[in-house]
Amino acid sequence: MKITVLTLFPEMFENFLNTSIVGRSLQRGLAEVEFVQIRDFAPGNYKHVDDTPFGGGSGMVMKCQPVLDALNSVKTENSYTLLTSPAGKPYNQQKARELCKKDHLIILCGHYEGMDARINDHVDELVSIGDYVLTGGELASMVIIDSVVRLLKGAIRDTSTDEESHENGLLEYPQYTHPADYNGEKVPEVLLSGNHAKIREWRVMQSLKLTKELRPDLYEKHEFTDEEKKILKKYDL
Ligand code: ADE
């Protein structure tokens, strides 16, 4: 897959793209990331990419012309374009799964106090990574790239993502490693039992319990499997 990032600050991505699973996946050629400097599309010596808002108000707004010229320089029939914005649709694992199937993903990083709203009509989707305001879309863009690239075939072992938090709409069960007793803090007995059916049941139970406690919003809309219903009843959750 090819990912094109339109930004004023490509240097923010350097370490991120060279590190860990994303770095390795790019080195292996599972994905290619290219940058387009929006400022290169601004005219004149000053290369202004922003201007004051019509109707007044504080701050500056990014102009249509440099942003859309930058976008049109890379957009093809196969492209899917995202604009990062705190006013976008909440980003989640399901969206990451959808995006990892695209041939060409374009991420337009919003910046300054905002973008001219006419730009919205030139992208497929506005996405927000959470209910808070960042100074720019670069961090949001890295979040999206990270969550998408790790899902590409060959990035990590196929089975590693299956039971993660959010993959089945629930939070993941707790994990432990050696030692079984750390200064008196013991790993749950069942995990040392070697009884795979019991371990699975415990994990599903923990997953349900944690989600109910920490993410009632996810729990409410979860469609319980037969196995989960049985476990809910058994443990009186
Ligand atoms: N730009 C600023 N805040 C953002 C957010 N929460 N998500 C995506 N892009 C943003």
Boltz pocket constraint, residues with backbone or C-beta under 6 A from the ligand:
constraints:
  - pocket:
      binder: B
      contacts: [[A, 84], [A, 85], [A, 86], [A, 110], [A, 127], [A, 128], [A, 129], [A, 130], [A, 131], [A, 132], [A, 133], [A, 134], [A, 135], [A, 136], [A, 137], [A, 140]]
      max_distance: 6.0
